[in-house]
């Protein structure tokens, strides 16, 4: 997979995706959005991966786009926002578990992108913000809906309305990130977690993810029914049989995703 400003590689059933426009702060501009959307589509249909890790080269994961403040490029700005929204939604639909490794600044559409990940690792120097309100704009990329679901309405209001900047320690307390890692090790830690998940059944992980995401949009009773239906669906899978047999034989399971 060859792209201009994003590096993609696959190793041991783990797709590693690195934003590689560090000189521009890995801003989620039109070009970046188009490549992200294409990558998400490709990864969603590949059967040789189990987990996706998303990170960035450079000092920051993704910075605020200063071009948004330029009123002379309104048409280009609208196109960029539309492309970015589409890319983020494509990433939200990836069936595999997605782990994001965050270093430095994670702002605006970059934070919107990070919020669609299933697990978020951050360095001890990372910080997060949604600065649109300070510039008379509305936050986009689904952040007004996803952020409150992750950290709660009150803390989300502080970030969305006032543009509050939070450090990784506070982000961990709020549940925005799952784990804080040393600055030099955040990418390696995320990849190591991905390798551990890749040992598990892809069917189990994908359907567990579906229960969590789809269930959050249903009533409690409907979500419970969805959970039971999916449990029964997988109870006769080859991976389920292999898991039982491996347990009885006291050996590591060899899952095939069937």
C-alpha positions as semicolon CSV with decimal commas, in nm:
position;residue;x (nm);y (nm);z (nm)
1;X;0,000;0,000;0,000
2;X;0,169;0,319;-0,121
3;X;0,050;0,665;-0,020
4;X;0,212;1,008;-0,031
5;X;0,180;1,135;0,326
6;X;0,077;0,821;0,516
7;X;0,292;0,512;0,568
8;X;0,116;0,174;0,579
9;X;0,268;-0,165;0,649
10;X;0,138;-0,504;0,761
11;X;0,329;-0,729;0,998
12;X;0,204;-1,043;1,175
13;X;-0,161;-0,963;1,098
14;X;-0,128;-0,607;1,233
15;X;-0,169;-0,305;1,003
16;X;0,056;-0,017;1,106
17;X;-0,058;0,324;0,981
18;X;0,159;0,631;1,040
19;X;0,063;0,987;0,944
20;X;0,378;1,118;0,779
21;X;0,339;1,490;0,727
22;X;0,516;1,602;1,043
23;X;0,652;1,919;0,884
24;X;0,290;2,033;0,851
25;X;0,194;1,910;1,199
26;X;0,008;1,613;1,045
27;X;-0,284;1,849;0,993
28;X;-0,592;1,668;0,869
29;X;-0,617;1,854;0,538
30;X;-0,784;1,745;0,214
31;X;-0,492;1,530;0,097
32;X;-0,455;1,359;0,433
33;X;-0,831;1,299;0,452
34;X;-0,846;1,138;0,109
35;X;-0,562;0,902;0,190
36;X;-0,711;0,815;0,530
37;X;-1,046;0,731;0,369
38;X;-0,880;0,511;0,106
39;X;-0,676;0,329;0,371
40;X;-0,981;0,268;0,590
41;X;-1,173;0,121;0,297
42;X;-0,885;-0,110;0,207
43;X;-0,821;-0,226;0,562
44;X;-1,190;-0,295;0,620
45;X;-1,193;-0,550;0,338
46;X;-0,861;-0,722;0,402
47;X;-0,873;-1,068;0,556
48;X;-0,503;-1,087;0,642
49;X;-0,517;-0,840;0,932
50;X;-0,670;-0,859;1,279
51;X;-0,574;-0,526;1,438
52;X;-0,493;-0,173;1,317
53;X;-0,249;0,064;1,488
54;X;-0,262;0,433;1,400
55;X;0,011;0,680;1,492
56;X;0,215;0,965;1,349
57;X;0,571;1,060;1,264
58;X;0,692;1,395;1,394
59;X;0,636;1,587;1,714
60;X;0,255;1,575;1,712
61;X;-0,022;1,334;1,626
62;X;-0,231;1,600;1,450
63;X;-0,244;1,976;1,503
64;X;-0,505;2,246;1,458
65;X;-0,531;2,358;1,095
66;X;-0,451;2,734;1,082
67;X;-0,602;2,761;0,732
68;X;-0,945;2,730;0,891
69;X;-0,905;3,090;1,011
70;X;-0,859;3,218;0,654
71;X;-1,197;3,352;0,531
72;X;-1,074;3,375;0,169
73;X;-1,070;2,998;0,119
74;X;-1,423;2,919;0,234
75;X;-1,498;2,680;-0,054
76;X;-1,173;2,491;-0,003
77;X;-1,238;2,481;0,370
78;X;-1,583;2,328;0,322
79;X;-1,437;2,063;0,091
80;X;-1,165;1,984;0,345
81;X;-1,415;1,948;0,629
82;X;-1,641;1,726;0,415
83;X;-1,348;1,504;0,315
84;X;-1,226;1,487;0,676
85;X;-1,570;1,394;0,808
86;X;-1,593;1,117;0,550
87;X;-1,247;0,985;0,638
88;X;-1,325;0,979;1,010
89;X;-1,653;0,794;0,951
90;X;-1,471;0,542;0,731
91;X;-1,229;0,478;1,017
92;X;-1,521;0,442;1,257
93;X;-1,651;0,157;1,037
94;X;-1,331;-0,047;1,038
95;X;-1,441;-0,382;1,186
96;X;-1,100;-0,466;1,333
97;X;-0,988;-0,327;1,670
98;X;-0,814;0,008;1,620
99;X;-0,542;0,127;1,859
100;X;-0,411;0,483;1,834
101;X;-0,073;0,602;1,964
102;X;-0,072;0,976;2,043
103;X;0,231;1,198;2,090
104;X;0,239;1,577;2,127
105;X;-0,060;1,778;2,012
106;X;-0,388;1,605;1,931
107;X;-0,636;1,876;1,837
108;X;-0,942;1,954;1,630
109;X;-1,004;1,696;1,357
110;X;-0,705;1,497;1,482
111;X;-0,886;1,443;1,812
112;X;-1,203;1,357;1,622
113;X;-1,005;1,086;1,444
114;X;-0,853;0,958;1,767
115;X;-1,198;0,930;1,925
116;X;-1,306;0,661;1,678
117;X;-1,024;0,432;1,796
118;X;-1,112;0,150;2,033
119;X;-0,800;0,188;2,249
120;X;-0,597;0,508;2,292
121;X;-0,238;0,521;2,414
122;X;-0,072;0,857;2,476
123;X;0,271;0,978;2,579
124;X;0,319;1,160;2,907
125;X;0,370;1,484;2,712
126;X;0,060;1,458;2,491
127;X;-0,217;1,717;2,514
128;X;-0,566;1,744;2,371
129;X;-0,794;2,029;2,265
130;X;-1,088;2,131;2,046
131;X;-1,007;2,498;1,969
132;X;-1,281;2,569;1,714
133;X;-1,497;2,771;1,954
134;X;-1,213;3,018;2,007
135;X;-1,226;3,093;1,634
136;X;-1,603;3,126;1,602
137;X;-1,646;2,781;1,453
138;X;-1,834;2,461;1,532
139;X;-1,627;2,149;1,608
140;X;-1,669;1,884;1,338
141;X;-1,566;1,529;1,262
142;X;-1,825;1,384;1,500
143;X;-1,643;1,519;1,806
144;X;-1,959;1,681;1,953
145;X;-2,118;1,335;1,966
146;X;-1,828;1,102;2,042
147;X;-1,637;1,304;2,303
148;X;-1,931;1,327;2,550
149;X;-1,987;0,953;2,513
150;X;-1,624;0,891;2,609
151;X;-1,558;1,140;2,891
152;X;-1,907;1,255;2,990
153;X;-2,108;1,565;2,905
154;X;-1,959;1,800;3,166
155;X;-1,590;1,756;3,083
156;X;-1,674;1,751;2,712
157;X;-1,851;2,086;2,744
158;X;-1,535;2,242;2,888
159;X;-1,335;2,127;2,591
160;X;-1,597;2,191;2,321
161;X;-1,732;2,527;2,444
162;X;-1,422;2,682;2,597
163;X;-1,144;2,515;2,402
164;X;-0,990;2,383;2,724
165;X;-0,657;2,207;2,677
166;X;-0,607;1,893;2,883
167;X;-0,284;1,706;2,947
168;X;-0,243;1,331;2,921
169;X;-0,274;1,280;3,298
170;X;-0,618;1,444;3,305
171;X;-0,715;1,269;2,983
172;X;-0,637;0,936;3,153
173;X;-0,854;1,027;3,453
174;X;-1,143;1,123;3,225
175;X;-1,115;0,802;3,023
176;X;-1,013;0,976;2,701
177;X;-0,700;0,762;2,688
178;X;-0,648;0,411;2,820
179;X;-0,280;0,421;2,906
180;X;0,002;0,675;2,947
181;X;0,338;0,563;2,812
182;X;0,683;0,721;2,809
183;X;0,734;0,957;2,516
184;X;0,988;0,735;2,342
185;X;0,778;0,420;2,381
186;X;0,418;0,507;2,295
187;X;0,426;0,366;1,941
188;X;0,606;0,048;2,049
189;X;0,361;-0,003;2,337
190;X;0,061;0,032;2,105
191;X;0,213;-0,213;1,856
192;X;0,289;-0,459;2,134
193;X;-0,074;-0,444;2,250
194;X;-0,182;-0,501;1,890
195;X;0,036;-0,811;1,864
196;X;-0,125;-0,952;2,179
197;X;-0,473;-0,889;2,039
198;X;-0,373;-1,047;1,708
199;X;-0,331;-1,378;1,891
200;X;-0,706;-1,379;1,964
201;X;-1,000;-1,472;1,747
202;X;-1,076;-1,203;1,490
203;X;-1,441;-1,313;1,492
204;X;-1,467;-1,266;1,867
205;X;-1,301;-0,923;1,860
206;X;-1,504;-0,794;1,565
207;X;-1,838;-0,903;1,707
208;X;-1,751;-0,777;2,055
209;X;-1,675;-0,440;1,897
210;X;-2,007;-0,454;1,714
211;X;-2,191;-0,525;2,041
212;X;-2,031;-0,223;2,204
213;X;-2,081;0,022;1,919
214;X;-2,423;-0,087;1,794
215;X;-2,547;-0,155;2,145
216;X;-2,474;0,203;2,252
217;X;-2,726;0,321;1,991
218;X;-3,003;0,081;2,105
219;X;-3,225;0,065;2,409
220;X;-3,085;-0,143;2,696
221;X;-3,321;-0,432;2,621
222;X;-3,238;-0,428;2,249
223;X;-2,866;-0,418;2,325
224;X;-2,897;-0,722;2,551
225;X;-3,081;-0,905;2,275
226;X;-2,808;-0,813;2,027
227;X;-2,543;-0,946;2,267
228;X;-2,730;-1,277;2,308
229;X;-2,792;-1,315;1,934
230;X;-2,425;-1,262;1,854
231;X;-2,319;-1,500;2,131
232;X;-2,541;-1,773;1,986
233;X;-2,415;-1,696;1,635
234;X;-2,052;-1,751;1,735
235;X;-2,115;-2,051;1,959
236;X;-2,082;-2,288;1,662
237;X;-1,786;-2,116;1,494
238;X;-1,458;-2,295;1,431
239;X;-1,280;-2,043;1,654
240;X;-1,515;-2,127;1,940
241;X;-1,446;-2,499;1,898
242;X;-1,071;-2,433;1,880
243;X;-1,087;-2,223;2,198
244;X;-1,258;-2,505;2,389
245;X;-1,020;-2,769;2,253
246;X;-0,712;-2,559;2,331
247;X;-0,834;-2,510;2,688
248;X;-0,888;-2,884;2,736
249;X;-0,548;-2,965;2,588
250;X;-0,379;-2,686;2,784
251;X;-0,220;-2,527;2,477
252;X;-0,237;-2,186;2,304
253;X;-0,536;-2,158;2,070
254;X;-0,474;-2,128;1,696
255;X;-0,761;-1,915;1,570
256;X;-0,846;-1,891;1,201
257;X;-1,121;-1,629;1,202
258;X;-1,386;-1,881;1,095
